[in-house]
Amino acid sequence: MSSGRPVPAFLLLVLFPGLPSLAQSTGDLWLRYVLHVPIGEQWGLQFDPDLRTELIPDGGMFHQALWRMEGQRHFGQAHTLALGLAYVTAGWADPDQATTQEWRPHIAWTVCPGTAHRPLLFRARCELRNTTGTRTEEGGTAWGRTLRARAMVQYDVAFRRDTDGHLQSGSRVSAEGLYRAWTDHHVADLDQLRLYAGYLHKVSSALDLEVGYLWLLREDGTMQHWLRMSLAHRTGGHHPS
């Protein structure tokens, strides 16, 4: 599969010095469900089950499933502190290929600056990846830990709002960098770059549908093209716009 270069070549050279050829490319599907459960005015819970699978070139062969839960403490409308834990399983349908399991505790800080309707969002997350997996060449189990820092900026553009100012339809763009700050087995380095653009539609006062394209570049030069579909459900009122 031929691959274009959605970002300028000089930017790739700055962010990923010494990258090999960017010939590898995959097409993937990412399904997300996000459940927000407010607890009073200042607290909340969030549950994120995700399913990710490769479509091109090995359709249905690779799967990754993630279950994340976090508790949130809101400080006004602008700031949210979250503590959470994710469990991840990944592997190939072929039993001869390696599979991995991962426990991933995290802490995150989200900021929505106090502009009208707060369309801008910044999020910083630090996560400790505890991974176990099979080694197909040697047999046995591999184990490793990685401390990864993530920074994301996101912006929403409303096409339509209701009389109260809540977003009814619009577009969303985001950029996120993931950096390995410390690891058992690899050199600390930039791990991933993610660029996203999507369309949002409010199905009801408590349900948002989002469909978009995510371009992901890994440190080894692999590019992944994701069709990401998200359903965000908030109990007890409007989903924040």
N, C-alpha and C positions, 0 to 999 in steps of 0.2 A: 504494500500500500504506500503510495507516494505521500509525502508529508510536506505541507507548506511551513512557513515560519510566521506565526501570528504576531510575534514581537520582533523588533529590529535586531539584526545580528549583533550589532555592537552592544546592545543591552545584555544579550546572552553572554557575550564574552566578559562583560564586567561582572555579572552576577555569578557566572559559572566558569571561572578560568580553568583552562585545560580540559574542557569537555571533549569527549570523543564525538564522532559523527552522530548527527541527530537523525539517523536513518530509521531507527525503530519507532514504531507508532502503533497505538491501539485505539480502538473505538469501544466505548464502554457505556453501560447503563447504571445509573445511581438512583435508587428509590429511597425517599426519606419520609418519615412521619415524625412530627414534633408535637408533643403534648405539653402544654403549659398549664400548671395547676396553681393558681394564686392561693396563698394562705394569708389572709388579711391584707393590709396595705403594704407591708414591708417585706414579706417573705413569699417564697414560691418554690415549686418543684418543676423540673423539666425532664422529660423522658424522650430519648431519640433512638428508636430502632432504625437502622439503615441496612440496605441490601445493595451490594455492588457486584456487577458481573461483567465479564469481558464478552463483547459481541464480535469484534474483529481484531486479529485474524482467527482466533480460536473460539468461536461462538459457544457459550455455555460451559467452557472448560474451567475457567477461573472464577471463583466466587469469594466474596468477602462479606461477612456479616458483622455488624457492630451494634452493641446495646449500650447506650450511655444514659446515666442518671446523674442529676446534679441538684443540689440545694442552692437557692439564690437569696441574697439579702439586698434589697433595693434601698438606695440612699437618695430619696427624691426621685425625680424623673430622669436624671442625668447619669447616675452611677449604679452599677450592679456588681456585687462580688459573688462569685460562685465557687463551690467546692463540689467535685464530682468524681465518678469512677466509670470507666468504660471497659467492656469485655469484647474482644475481637477474635474472630476465627477466620482464617484464610487458607486457601489451598486450591488444588486442581482436582477435577473430577477423576483424572487418571490416578489410581492408587499408588503408582510408582513415583509420583511427584511429591515434593515436600509440602507439608502442611504446618501451620503455626497457630498458636493460641497466645493471647496477650491480655494482661491486666494493665489498665492505664489510669491511675489516679491523676487528677488535674486540679489546678486553681486558675481562675479566670477573672479578669476585670474588664467590664464593658462600660464605655462612655458614649452618651448621646448628647452632643453639645446643645445648648438651649436656644437653637434657632426655631423658627416657625415650623411646627409639625415634626421637628427633629428627624430630618431625612438622613443625616450623617451619623455613622456609627463606627467607633473604634473598639477593637477587642484585642486584648493581650492574654495569651493562655500559656501556661507552663505545665507540661505533662511528663510523667515518668513512665516509660514504656518497659514493662517486664514481659519478655517474650520467651516462649519455649516452642521448639519445633523439631520435626524429624529431619535427619540428614540422609538423603537418599544415597549419596555416594559411599558414606562411611557407616551408615546405620547408627542407631542410638539417638540421643536427644541433644539438641543445642539449646543453650540458654544465654540470654543477654539482657542488659539494661541500657536504656538510652534516655537522657534528659533532653527533651525537645522544647524549644521556645517557638511560639507562633504569634504573628502579628497580622491583623486583618483590618482593612478599611473598607467600608461599604456605604453606598449612596443610593437612595431611592428617588425616583422621579415620578410624581403622580400624574396620571392622565385624567383621573376623575376622583373627586372626593364627595362625601356625603355632607349634609348640612352642618354636622358637628366637626367637620374637618378630617374625618378618618379616611384613609386611603381606600378607594374602591377598586382601582386598577392602576397599573403603572409598571415601570421597569426598575430593575435592580442591577447594579454593577458592583463588583468587589475585586479586591486583590489581596492575596495572603502569601506571606513568606514563612516557611518552616525551617528552623535552624537547629541542628544537632549541637547543643552546647557541651554535652559530655556523653561518652559512650564507652562500652566495654571493648567493642570490636572494630570500630571505624574511627577515622579521623573526624574531629569536630568540623562541620562544614554546613553550608546551606543544603538542606535536604530536598525541599520542593518549592516550586513557585506555582501559584494557582491564580488564574484570571477567569472571571465569571461575568456573564450577562444573561439576564432572564426577564420573564414577564410574570407579574403578579396579578392575581384576581381574587377579590374577596367574595367567596361563595355565599357566606352568611356572616352575621356579626361575630361568630366564634370560629370561622373556618376560612383559611387562606389557601389557595392553590398557586404554586409557583412552578414554572417550567423554564429551563434555561440550558445554556451551553457552558461547560467548564473546560478550560484548557489547562493541562497540568504538565509541568516539566520536572522530571526527576534528575538527580545529580548525575546519573549514568548516561544521560542524554536521551532517555526514553520520553517520548511525548504521548500523552493520553488525551483523548477527546471524549468528554463525558456528556451524555444527555442526562441532565439531573431533573428529577421530578420530585417536588416536595409538597406535603400536605401538613399545614400547621394548624393545630386545634388548641384553642384556649377556652378553658371552662370559666364561666362566670363573667362574660363580657367581651369587649372588643379586644382583638389582638392588637398590640401596639403597632402603629404605623410609622 
